[in-house]
């Protein structure tokens, strides 16, 4: 394995001699193999090697013991060590974000601080070929945009240095064998065996099926990722040139305009990317969650039609207006009161929402992976039929762990939801009027822990 990784490093020019390398180490087999590999080449490459480890405090004593294990191994291997503990749950609560996002933010903040403080050249991660395959598969399932199909980059700039991933050329099994051969007994996170997490589902359920058809899947996926990344870099460069040549920008009020003839004369691949550059400019890189490929299709359809003076609506009151040979993007001031929306949501069934998205209801016999866009409950705990509506004056909501109830207005404020989005936000209630789900923000009920054949699952898409 050492020769394979070394050749990969040289091929992609990931490392230079006489440099400082920080290695992110969790104590698991991937990062421990990575740390041991760098120790094995330290003298030959004249590297200053420093292990970084983060205790996310998510598994109590086990998390702390992981950190202590890494420190102990660094002492045995004569490697510099810097560890820290971060309050993921506190940060998650304050910022109203998910656990994994909070953990990643705090972890990368620590890495960035150490990169700058130590003036390090590289930060090495233990992501391997199977990780890359999982990443690509998840993106392929979730995204309709080829721009996002490339996987984790082999290297990228970070905090004055470069993040590198030297193990993308090997599999999880090869790393486990490497640990066994070299007498490394890594720490194992028990949550890795749970298919409740999306990535674990792909790792445990999907990837083995694909590998049965292609034993070198990790190499195929890595080659695909690198090819797509190179293609996308070129297309983005050309799109930025087209943006400057075709699009006229105004700052007060903020608008973007282009002549349709000039725009459609360019390659469709560039048209799509310039469209996204326009949106990034107008939304100041804070793209709305409900902005989807449907809006892109609407715009491209509008360009192809002969009709003049047509307008389509985008999130946050962005208007796109076709005026003769021009297309104009501009924001219309939000109306004080939007029309109320209220529909019965049958089970099974679906409702098309005013924003163009859907809410789908189904009966389920077993759990599937959950996220902020899904809701599951026991049929016996609610009164059917379900209703989907927008908010009303005095709306309040309660959930497990909350003493009493809370105004929807305050929930929106806590979640930093823009004022113009609140009146159209979808709310699910049962037939008694009890709010079950403020879609994407709050759920009345936790995931049921009892076995039943009568679950109801809602999907927002």
Secondary structure, DSSP 8 states (H G I E B T S, - for coil): -HHHHHHHHHHTT---SS-EEEEE--SSHHHHHHHHHHHHHHHHHT-EEEEEEEE-SSSTHHHHHHHHHHHHHHHHTT-EEEEEE--HHHHHHHHT--HHHHHHHHHHHHHHHHHHHHT-SEEE----HHHHHHHHHHHHHH---GGG---S-SEEEETTEEEE-GGGGS-HHHHHHHHHHTT------GGGG-TTSHHHHIIIIIHHHHHTT-TTHHHHHHHHHHHHHHHHHHHHHHHHHHHHHH-EEEETTEEEEEEHHHHHTS-HHHHHHHHHHHHHHHTTT---TT--HHHHHHHHHHHHS---SEEEEEGGGEEEEEETTEEEEEE----SS----EEEE-SSEEEE-TTS-EEEEEEESS-----TTEEEEEGGGS-SSEEEE---TT-EE--TT-SS-EEHHHHHHHTT--HHHHTT--EEE-TT--EEEETTTEESS----S--S-EEEEEE-
